[in-house]
Amino acid sequence: MNGASREALAAARERLDALTDSTSVDAAQLADELAAVTALLDREAGLRRVLTDPAQPGEAKAQLVQRLIGGQVGETTADLVSGLARSRWSQPRDLVDALEELANIADLTAAQKTGTLDDVEDELFRFGRVVSSSTELRAALTDRAAGNSAKAELLNRLLGGRAKPATERLVTRLATAPRGRSLETGLESLSKLAAERRDRMVAVVTSAVPLSDGQKGRLGAALTKLYGRRMHLNLDVDPAVVGGIRVQVGDEVINGSLADRLDEAARRMAS
């Protein structure tokens, strides 16, 4: 997002945090309701254009939101969406993207309140790895001909009782409403958003063998010192990584694997 949209989303996230700090607000219910509004605006292009039209007074747009959804969602959700309608947006799609992000944050906040956010982070990462390695599962969850109920049922069989409720809700929403993203990209975004809730960055660490607790501690401390922020390690094991580890933080790769060093040496010799 750029300009006005970025500012509007930042303000909305502050309002969401203030709302979910209250023990009276059910963050999981708020997430479901925000997701329903996201789906509505994703379908109704004309409505989202009206709600983001800079020529229309913000209060008039907020009143329209109240008339449309006021009796169908909780007061907290209606007020939050009304605030979004009052804001200025660079383009109509940004409003829908913001609503979706707020829904995901609300679910992650629900996990944080129950002390399961770390588990949700790990489960999102693990499920992303499962999807990447299973052509059959990816096809089943991305098949446009398959109904959303079938995808939700499949995910319930895979995750129900094995993963935290927030993980299942987040993954199910992503699979049934991808909004143009690949499943892997969406899962990666959710994992990063979960880490952000803990004010941490995510480092994807791939090693030939599992790291010991001491190695994980030292690596985490080194990365925290390097980046100046707490670091959450998503650990993966790949026997092809010989003699070291591969660490990816965002778009940056810190590669210490022997295999890649040999490949680099071979490339240099060839040139």
Secondary structure, 3 states (H helix, E strand, C coil): CCHHHHHHHHHHHHHHHHHHCCCCCCHHHHHHHHHHHHHHHHHCHHHHHHHCCCCCCHHHHHHHHHHHHCCCCCHHHHHHHHHHHHCCCCCHHHHHHHHHHHHHHHHHHHHHHCCCHHHHHHHHHHHHHHHHHCHHHHHHHHCCCCCHHHHHHHHHHHHCCCCCHHHHHHHHHHHHCCCCCCHHHHHHHHHHHHHHHCCEEEEEEEECCCCCHHHHHHHHHHHHHHHCCEEEEEEEECCCCCCCEEEEECCEEEECCHHHHHHHHHHHHHC
